[in-house]
Amino acid sequence: MRNKEVKDMTSEELVAKLAELKSELFNLRFRQASGQLESPISIRTCKRDIARVNTEIRARELKA
């Protein structure tokens, strides 16, 4: 996910995407603990996507 994609989303879409990403991160951590995770980099990218979404949500809160 790129910054441009995040900026183009509405606030409701951002909140929904944040919930989806947090759920995905939980699943990735669970798979890592059980030894079924193929790519540990996917955890890092998921965390960064969560940070991007949180940053955009906060920027919109400050702008309003």
C-alpha positions as CSV (number, residue, x, y, z in Angstrom):
1,M,0.0,0.0,0.0
2,R,1.4,3.4,-1.0
3,N,0.8,6.8,0.6
4,K,-1.2,7.9,-2.4
5,E,-3.6,5.0,-2.0
6,V,-4.1,5.9,1.7
7,K,-4.6,9.6,0.9
8,D,-7.3,8.8,-1.7
9,M,-9.4,6.8,0.8
10,T,-12.3,8.3,2.8
11,S,-12.2,8.4,6.6
12,E,-14.6,5.5,6.9
13,E,-12.5,3.4,4.5
14,L,-9.4,4.2,6.5
15,V,-11.0,3.0,9.7
16,A,-12.1,-0.2,8.0
17,K,-8.7,-0.7,6.5
18,L,-7.1,-0.2,9.9
19,A,-9.3,-2.9,11.5
20,E,-8.5,-5.3,8.6
21,L,-4.7,-4.7,8.9
22,K,-4.7,-5.2,12.6
23,S,-6.6,-8.5,12.1
24,E,-4.0,-9.5,9.5
25,L,-1.1,-8.7,11.8
26,F,-2.7,-10.9,14.5
27,N,-2.9,-13.7,12.0
28,L,0.6,-13.2,10.9
29,R,1.9,-13.3,14.5
30,F,-0.1,-16.4,15.2
31,R,1.4,-18.1,12.1
32,Q,4.9,-17.0,13.1
33,A,4.5,-18.5,16.6
34,S,3.3,-21.8,15.2
35,G,6.1,-21.9,12.7
36,Q,4.0,-21.6,9.6
37,L,5.0,-18.2,8.4
38,E,6.9,-18.3,5.1
39,S,8.0,-14.7,4.9
40,P,8.8,-12.8,8.1
41,I,9.0,-9.6,6.0
42,S,5.2,-9.7,5.7
43,I,4.9,-8.7,9.4
44,R,7.1,-5.7,8.9
45,T,5.1,-4.5,5.8
46,C,1.8,-5.0,7.7
47,K,3.1,-2.9,10.6
48,R,4.2,-0.2,8.2
49,D,0.8,-0.2,6.5
50,I,-0.9,0.2,9.9
51,A,1.4,3.2,10.6
52,R,0.6,4.8,7.3
53,V,-3.1,4.5,8.0
54,N,-2.8,5.8,11.5
55,T,-0.7,8.7,10.3
56,E,-3.3,9.7,7.7
57,I,-6.2,9.4,10.3
58,R,-4.3,11.6,12.7
59,A,-3.5,14.2,10.0
60,R,-7.1,14.4,9.1
61,E,-8.1,14.8,12.8
62,L,-5.7,17.7,13.2
63,K,-6.8,19.3,9.9
64,A,-10.5,19.3,10.9
